[in-house]
C-alpha cells in the first residue's frame, strides 16, 4: 500500500511538473509500459488496473487545467461545456462497460478478471481524451 501511494504521488507530481506535448506524450507511454509490466507479474492485476485508471484521471485533470489556464472567460465557458459533454459520454460508456462485465461474468458477483478488464477499458477511454487534450497544447 505504501508503494502504491508513493508511486501515485510521484506520478501526480511528475504530471504536474511536466510541461509540453512531447513530455506529456512520453509520460503516457511510460505509464502504459508500467501498467503492462504490473499486469505481466500476474499478481493483483485488478490493483494494477485501478492504479492505471487513477493515473489517467490525474493526467486528464492536468491536461484540462493546462489548456484552460490561458483562456478568456468566454473560451473557458465553452471548454467547460465541452468537457461536461465528454463527461456525460464517459459516464454512459462506464455504465455500458460495467453491464458487459456483469453479463460476461455470469450470475453472482463479478469476477476480478472481469473487473480488471472493465477498469482497463475505462482507463483507455480516459486516455483517449487525455491524448486529445495534449494535442491541443501542442498547437
C-alpha positions in Angstrom: 0.0 0.0 0.0 2.8 2.4 0.8 4.4 1.6 -2.6 1.1 2.3 -4.3 0.7 5.7 -2.6 4.3 6.6 -3.2 4.0 5.7 -6.9 0.8 7.5 -7.3 2.1 10.6 -5.6 5.3 10.7 -7.7 3.2 10.2 -10.8 0.9 13.1 -10.0 3.9 15.3 -9.1 5.6 14.4 -12.3 2.5 15.1 -14.3 2.0 18.5 -12.7 5.6 19.4 -13.3 5.7 18.1 -16.9 5.4 20.8 -19.5 4.9 20.4 -23.2 3.3 18.0 -25.6 6.3 15.6 -26.1 6.9 15.3 -22.4 3.2 14.5 -21.7 3.2 12.0 -24.6 6.3 10.4 -23.1 4.5 10.3 -19.8 1.5 8.5 -21.3 3.8 6.0 -23.0 5.7 5.3 -19.8 2.5 4.9 -17.7 1.3 2.3 -20.3 4.6 0.4 -20.0 4.4 0.5 -16.2 0.9 -0.8 -16.3 1.7 -3.6 -18.7 4.7 -4.5 -16.5 2.5 -4.6 -13.5 0.0 -6.8 -15.3 2.7 -9.1 -16.6 3.6 -10.1 -13.0 0.2 -11.8 -12.8 -0.3 -10.7 -9.2 -3.1 -8.4 -8.0 -3.8 -7.4 -11.6 -7.0 -5.5 -10.6 -5.0 -3.2 -8.5 -2.7 -2.6 -11.4 -5.7 -1.5 -13.5 -7.1 0.6 -10.7 -3.8 2.5 -10.4 -3.6 2.9 -14.2 -7.1 4.4 -14.2 -6.2 6.8 -11.4 -3.1 7.9 -13.3 -5.1 8.6 -16.4 -7.6 10.5 -14.5 -4.9 12.6 -12.9 -3.4 13.3 -16.3 -6.8 14.3 -17.6 -7.0 16.9 -14.9 -3.5 18.2 -15.6 -4.2 18.5 -19.3 -7.6 20.1 -18.8 -6.2 22.8 -16.5 -3.1 23.4 -18.7 -5.4 24.2 -21.6 -7.9 26.2 -19.6 -5.4 28.4 -17.8 -4.6 30.9 -20.6 -8.2 31.0 -22.0 -10.5 34.0 -21.8 -13.7 33.7 -19.7 -15.7 33.0 -22.9 -13.3 30.3 -24.0 -13.3 28.8 -20.5 -17.0 28.5 -20.5 -17.1 26.9 -23.9 -14.3 24.5 -22.9 -16.1 23.6 -19.7 -19.3 22.8 -21.6 -17.3 20.6 -24.0 -15.8 18.8 -21.0 -19.2 18.3 -19.4 -20.5 16.7 -22.7 -17.4 14.4 -22.7 -18.1 13.5 -19.0 -21.6 12.5 -20.0 -20.2 10.3 -22.7 -17.7 8.9 -20.3 -20.4 8.1 -17.7 -22.6 6.3 -20.3 -19.6 4.4 -21.6 -18.7 3.3 -18.0 -22.3 2.1 -17.4 -22.1 0.0 -20.6 -18.7 -1.4 -19.7 -19.9 -2.4 -16.2 -23.1 -4.1 -17.7 -20.9 -6.0 -20.1 -18.6 -7.1 -17.4 -21.5 -8.3 -15.3 -23.1 -10.2 -18.2 -19.8 -11.9 -19.1 -19.1 -12.8 -15.5 -22.3 -14.7 -15.2 -24.6 -15.0 -12.2 -23.3 -13.9 -8.9 -20.6 -11.4 -8.1 -18.4 -10.1 -10.9 -15.1 -11.9 -11.0 -11.8 -9.9 -10.5 -10.7 -10.7 -14.1 -13.8 -9.0 -15.5 -13.4 -6.1 -13.1 -9.8 -5.7 -14.3 -10.8 -5.8 -17.9 -13.6 -3.2 -17.3 -11.2 -0.9 -15.4 -8.7 -1.1 -18.3 -11.4 -0.2 -20.8 -12.3 2.8 -18.6 -8.7 3.9 -18.3 -8.2 3.6 -22.1 -11.4 5.7 -22.7 -9.9 8.5 -20.4 -6.5 8.1 -22.0 -8.0 8.9 -25.4 -9.4 12.2 -24.0 -6.0 13.0 -22.5 -4.4 12.4 -25.9 -6.9 14.8 -27.5 -6.2 17.5 -24.9 -2.4 17.2 -25.1 -2.6 17.6 -28.8 -4.2 21.0 -28.2 -1.3 22.0 -26.0 1.0 21.4 -28.9 -0.7 23.9 -31.2 
